[in-house]
Amino acid sequence: MSFAVRTSNAFVICLLDDDPSVLKGLGRLFSSVGLHAETFSDPKKFLDYVRVHRPTVALVDVCMPQMSGLEVQSRLRELSPSTRIIIFTGKDDPLVRCTALNAGASAFINKPFDDEELLTAVRLALASAT
């Protein structure tokens, strides 16, 4: 996801993707393992949310029409340096992967992704944040 904050003993995961079906599917996946997902399709609204809530973990898509995921990652780092960021994309580009990881992404995952791979990356990000 992603943003993680404790709300009644559960973590909330923030997801940013311009594809509503991805947001819906990831929301269901996280719900199935007891995690609540806050979803965003607009990078600007997501960053406004971050300014107030300082997420623990964020899942960010690379390719979005308004702002690239790498730009979101850079702004997120400025707003909330402790946020763990997982980048995901449908187009694996070694340069983009390298850029994201060198900028501090906790993980870089390709779509379509394996549910367990994604959940493992989220759990590792949550564990490193606490």
C-alpha positions as CSV (number, residue, x, y, z in Angstrom):
1,M,0.0,0.0,0.0
2,S,0.7,3.0,1.4
3,F,0.0,4.4,4.7
4,A,-0.1,2.6,7.9
5,V,-1.6,4.0,11.0
6,R,-3.0,2.1,13.9
7,T,-6.8,2.3,14.0
8,S,-8.2,0.0,16.6
9,N,-5.3,-2.5,16.4
10,A,-5.3,-2.6,12.6
11,F,-2.9,-1.0,10.1
12,V,-4.3,1.1,7.4
13,I,-2.5,0.9,4.0
14,C,-2.5,3.8,1.5
15,L,-2.7,2.9,-2.1
16,L,-2.1,5.3,-5.1
17,D,-3.1,4.1,-8.6
18,D,-5.1,5.7,-11.4
19,D,-6.8,2.4,-12.2
20,P,-9.9,1.9,-10.0
21,S,-9.9,-1.9,-10.6
22,V,-6.4,-2.1,-9.1
23,L,-7.4,-0.1,-6.1
24,K,-10.5,-2.2,-5.6
25,G,-8.6,-5.5,-5.9
26,L,-5.8,-4.4,-3.5
27,G,-8.4,-3.1,-1.1
28,R,-10.0,-6.6,-1.0
29,L,-6.6,-8.3,-0.7
30,F,-5.6,-6.2,2.3
31,S,-9.0,-6.5,3.9
32,S,-8.7,-10.3,3.6
33,V,-5.7,-10.2,5.8
34,G,-7.0,-7.7,8.3
35,L,-5.5,-4.5,6.8
36,H,-7.5,-1.5,5.9
37,A,-6.7,0.3,2.7
38,E,-7.1,4.0,2.1
39,T,-7.2,4.4,-1.7
40,F,-6.3,7.3,-3.9
41,S,-6.5,7.7,-7.7
42,D,-5.3,11.3,-7.7
43,P,-1.6,12.0,-6.6
44,K,-2.4,15.5,-5.5
45,K,-5.2,14.3,-3.1
46,F,-2.9,11.6,-1.9
47,L,-0.1,14.2,-1.1
48,D,-2.7,16.4,0.6
49,Y,-3.6,13.4,2.8
50,V,0.0,12.7,3.5
51,R,0.6,16.3,4.8
52,V,-1.9,15.7,7.5
53,H,-1.5,11.9,8.3
54,R,2.2,11.1,7.7
55,P,1.7,7.5,6.5
56,T,3.8,4.6,7.6
57,V,3.6,2.7,4.3
58,A,2.5,3.8,0.8
59,L,2.1,1.8,-2.3
60,V,2.5,4.0,-5.4
61,D,2.0,3.1,-9.1
62,V,4.7,4.5,-11.4
63,C,2.6,5.3,-14.5
64,M,-0.2,7.9,-13.8
65,P,-1.4,10.6,-16.0
66,Q,-1.1,13.6,-13.6
67,M,2.2,12.9,-11.9
68,S,4.6,10.0,-12.2
69,G,5.0,7.6,-9.2
70,L,8.7,8.7,-9.0
71,E,7.7,12.3,-8.6
72,V,5.1,11.3,-5.9
73,Q,7.9,9.3,-4.2
74,S,10.2,12.4,-4.2
75,R,7.4,14.6,-2.8
76,L,6.4,12.0,-0.3
77,R,10.0,11.8,1.0
78,E,10.0,15.5,1.6
79,L,6.6,15.5,3.4
80,S,7.1,12.4,5.4
81,P,10.7,11.0,5.3
82,S,9.8,8.0,7.5
83,T,7.1,6.7,5.2
84,R,8.0,3.3,3.7
85,I,7.3,3.4,-0.1
86,I,6.6,0.4,-2.3
87,I,6.6,1.2,-6.0
88,F,4.6,-1.0,-8.4
89,T,4.3,-0.9,-12.2
90,G,3.0,-2.7,-15.2
91,K,6.1,-1.7,-17.2
92,D,9.3,-3.0,-15.7
93,D,12.1,-0.6,-16.7
94,P,15.5,-1.2,-15.2
95,L,16.2,2.5,-15.0
96,V,13.0,3.3,-13.2
97,R,13.5,0.3,-10.9
98,C,17.0,1.6,-10.1
99,T,15.9,5.2,-9.6
100,A,13.1,4.1,-7.3
101,L,15.2,1.8,-5.1
102,N,18.1,4.4,-5.0
103,A,15.6,7.0,-3.8
104,G,14.7,4.7,-0.9
105,A,11.8,2.6,-2.1
106,S,11.4,-0.5,0.2
107,A,10.4,-2.6,-2.8
108,F,9.7,-2.5,-6.5
109,I,7.0,-4.9,-7.7
110,N,5.7,-5.6,-11.2
111,K,2.1,-5.9,-12.1
112,P,0.5,-8.3,-12.3
113,F,2.0,-9.2,-9.0
114,D,1.7,-12.3,-6.8
115,D,-0.5,-11.6,-3.8
116,E,1.9,-13.2,-1.4
117,E,4.9,-11.3,-2.8
118,L,3.0,-8.0,-2.3
119,L,1.8,-8.9,1.2
120,T,5.4,-9.9,2.1
121,A,6.7,-6.6,0.9
122,V,4.0,-4.7,2.9
123,R,4.7,-6.8,6.0
124,L,8.5,-6.1,5.7
125,A,7.9,-2.4,5.2
126,L,5.6,-2.3,8.3
127,A,8.1,-4.3,10.4
128,S,10.9,-1.9,9.4
129,A,8.8,1.1,10.3
130,T,7.9,0.0,13.8
